[in-house]
Amino acid sequence: MRFVSLIKAAGLLALTANLAVAQEKPAELKVGITTFLSGAASVFGVPGKAAADLLIEEMNAAGGIGGVKVAPTYIDEGVGGDKMLSEYRRLVQEQGVRTFLASISSGSCNTIAPVAEDLKVLNVMWDCGTEKILEDRRYKYVVRTQGNATTEMVATVLYLMKTRPKFSTIAVVNQDYAWGRDSWEIFLTTLKVFLPDVKVVAEMFPKLGAPDFSTEISRLQALRPDVILSTAWGGDLDTFVRQGSQRGLFKLGSTLVLPLAESSLERLGAAMPEGVIVGARGDHYFLHPETRDDPKHKAFVEKFRAKTGAYPIYPAYHMAQALTGLKTGYETAMKANGGKWPSVEQVADAIRGMEFKAFGGTVKMREDGQGLEDQMLGLTKKVPEYPFMVMDKMMLVPGALVTTPVGSKSVEWVKTIKPAILQDSQLKMFDQR
């Protein structure tokens, strides 16, 4: 019996020792990061990775997070959902990764969020836009350090109504998956608050990664809608604009609205026409009217350009927000934990309610894990300083003004928006300089 008691005592001591070790700072903070490293979406998945590499290197040089250096491992979203999820699980189960920044695609986030919750790993959604994830279910381990489709689409409608308040027809060309469908639903529902009689003359949903938009362009040329909307992104958006430009689509007088086009301006160059409404999926822009002269922002732009040969685009800024939010979350949790290294549960709790700032405006995290991120839109303009279009007539929209309240559903909430919102003094307008 005494032998058994000794074994039990030894086991208890070992467990106590393990728990003690668990409270100590790890040798490194392993962080899994999903981004598109291949495929059409790599045109901003790769810049997202470049920003992460640059910022993590700087972060580690300054002591890391709470004195612990960050060790990233990247997962390519371009391999497809099944393979991506398999690699995600492998990092958790074989390498002990408990913290992730995932993902770009709304489809990827829909896939990963419930798995992260089941695995009890902290998952910061760093770029995906679908609003339904945090509206349809309350998560403990899943948060988002930026706005969502509702935030972005409502802000786009406000800008459209500010710059072109009267029109009667609209057509949409969106990618056929969660983001394309959801963003169009929110956009149209919001638009009808201001223009209840607007006529939708075409709804076109080409597949994700489509190489040819001839059918869609021909139909638009025949219909000549007052407004053409596309919330497409990455290589798909680039292809649509290039082919549309080549075939004269943008000379018909339609107002082109591209809420995600900030990321394509430099790549498209002269193929992007003037006078297009473009959005930055947040207030992310290297010529941001309020932060372009901020020393830290200027240094980031210069280092990013030296590293990549290009100016940073919104995925780079979203990555900066996610890493800044992660660092703030860990250090907030450590402070609340008496300086001890926190659990991922404590970090997830600390993130809710905190505020942080990267290179744009201040992001406020809500109790449901959703970040409130200001939005910026503008009109494309040709200037001699750059060989590509820049944003002019920019408008900044506070995130809190255009984000669905906690506990509400976006499709229903946007119906309650009042046209008087267009006169809100919080809407700031800026000219390009």
Beta strands, then each sheet from edge to edge (+ up, - down):
strand 1: 29-35
strand 2: 70-76
strand 3: 99-101
strand 4: 122-125
strand 5: 142-144
strand 6: 169-173
strand 7: 199-204
strand 8: 227-229
strand 9: 255-258
strand 10: 277-279
strand 11: 355-357
strand 12: 362-365
strand 13: 371-372
strand 14: 375-381
strand 15: 390-397
strand 16: 428-430
sheet 1: 2+ 1+ 3+ 4+ 5+
sheet 2: 7+ 6+ 8+ 9+ 10+ 14- 15+ 16-
sheet 3: 11+ 12- 13+
end
